[in-house]
Amino acid sequence: MSRNLLAVDPPSELKFTGPFTDVKENIIVLMNPGSKEVCFKIKTTAPKRYCVKPNCGIISVREEQKIVVLLHPFTFDPTDKNKHKFMVQCAEITDEEKQRYINNTEALVGFIFNCFLILVYYYNR
């Protein structure tokens, strides 16, 4: 199966800039450039730290879906590795498969995102 099922923007990184005392938001745009409908599911290595809406769905031909990624507030520790990742899985889907697509991950193609947390320090002068 080809990696051309979805165009993903940004293609490989999500960046969140601190301070991380409030919820931070980022957007992923999924676009279906193909000639068949595509289902998708998004997973993360840190599910308690992030909220992804929607985390699954179906994208029609030549349509796009905006995904909101919310980073919950936390205390930033620069010594933590914070190597969080997101994976976007996708597969072509037929009309018959629409009702059961979310439980079948055998034919899914994956995209991996690295997530970077950047703490910005502000100095009062």
C-alpha positions as CSV (number, residue, x, y, z in Angstrom):
1,M,0.0,0.0,0.0
2,S,1.3,3.5,-0.8
3,R,2.1,6.3,1.6
4,N,0.1,8.6,-0.8
5,L,-3.2,7.8,0.9
6,L,-2.9,11.0,2.9
7,A,-1.1,14.3,2.7
8,V,-0.1,15.3,6.2
9,D,0.7,18.9,7.3
10,P,3.0,19.3,9.2
11,P,4.7,16.3,7.6
12,S,6.9,15.2,10.5
13,E,6.9,17.5,13.6
14,L,4.6,19.1,16.1
15,K,6.0,21.9,18.2
16,F,4.5,23.2,21.4
17,T,6.0,26.3,22.9
18,G,5.8,26.9,26.7
19,P,5.2,28.0,29.3
20,F,3.1,24.9,29.8
21,T,0.8,26.2,32.6
22,D,-2.1,26.4,30.2
23,V,-3.5,24.1,27.5
24,K,-1.5,24.5,24.3
25,E,-3.1,23.8,20.9
26,N,-1.6,22.6,17.6
27,I,-3.3,21.6,14.3
28,I,-2.6,18.7,12.0
29,V,-4.3,18.8,8.6
30,L,-5.0,15.4,6.8
31,M,-5.9,15.6,3.1
32,N,-7.1,12.7,0.9
33,P,-5.5,13.3,-2.6
34,G,-6.7,9.9,-3.8
35,S,-9.7,8.5,-5.6
36,K,-11.1,6.5,-2.7
37,E,-12.3,7.3,0.8
38,V,-9.6,6.9,3.5
39,C,-10.1,6.1,7.2
40,F,-7.6,7.3,9.8
41,K,-6.8,6.8,13.4
42,I,-4.3,8.8,15.5
43,K,-2.3,7.4,18.4
44,T,0.2,8.9,20.8
45,T,2.9,7.5,23.1
46,A,1.6,9.9,25.8
47,P,-2.2,9.6,25.8
48,K,-2.6,11.2,29.3
49,R,-0.7,14.3,28.2
50,Y,-2.6,15.0,24.9
51,C,-6.1,15.2,23.7
52,V,-6.6,14.6,19.9
53,K,-9.9,15.6,18.3
54,P,-11.0,13.8,16.2
55,N,-8.7,10.9,16.8
56,C,-10.4,8.8,14.1
57,G,-12.6,9.2,11.1
58,I,-13.2,8.9,7.4
59,I,-11.9,11.5,4.8
60,S,-13.7,11.7,1.5
61,V,-12.0,12.0,-1.9
62,R,-10.2,15.4,-2.3
63,E,-11.3,16.5,1.2
64,E,-9.3,17.4,4.3
65,Q,-9.8,17.0,8.0
66,K,-8.3,19.4,10.6
67,I,-7.1,17.6,13.8
68,V,-6.8,19.6,17.0
69,V,-4.0,18.4,19.3
70,L,-4.3,19.7,22.9
71,L,-1.3,19.5,25.3
72,H,-2.6,19.5,28.9
73,P,-0.8,21.7,31.4
74,F,2.1,20.2,33.2
75,T,5.3,21.2,35.0
76,F,8.1,21.3,32.5
77,D,11.3,19.5,33.5
78,P,14.2,20.2,31.0
79,T,15.9,17.0,32.1
80,D,13.0,14.9,31.0
81,K,13.4,13.3,27.5
82,N,9.8,14.2,26.4
83,K,10.2,12.1,23.3
84,H,6.5,11.9,22.6
85,K,5.3,10.7,19.3
86,F,2.1,10.6,17.3
87,M,1.2,8.1,14.7
88,V,-1.4,8.7,12.0
89,Q,-2.7,5.3,10.6
90,C,-4.7,5.3,7.4
91,A,-6.2,2.8,4.9
92,E,-8.5,2.9,1.9
93,I,-12.1,2.0,2.8
94,T,-15.1,0.6,0.9
95,D,-18.7,1.3,1.7
96,E,-19.0,-2.1,3.4
97,E,-16.1,-1.4,5.6
98,K,-17.2,1.9,7.0
99,Q,-19.0,0.4,9.9
100,R,-16.1,-1.7,11.1
101,Y,-13.0,0.1,10.0
102,I,-11.8,1.3,13.4
103,N,-11.2,-2.2,14.7
104,N,-9.2,-3.5,11.7
105,T,-5.6,-2.2,11.7
106,E,-4.0,-4.8,9.5
107,A,-4.0,-2.7,6.3
108,L,-3.1,0.6,7.9
109,V,-0.3,2.8,6.7
110,G,1.5,4.8,9.4
111,F,3.0,8.3,9.7
112,I,5.1,9.1,12.7
113,F,5.4,12.6,14.2
114,N,8.0,13.7,16.7
115,C,6.7,16.1,19.3
116,F,9.0,18.9,20.6
117,L,8.3,20.8,23.8
118,I,10.1,24.2,23.8
119,L,10.1,26.3,27.0
120,V,10.5,30.0,26.4
121,Y,11.9,32.1,29.3
122,Y,10.6,35.7,29.7
123,Y,12.8,38.2,31.5
124,N,11.3,41.3,33.1
125,R,13.5,44.3,32.7
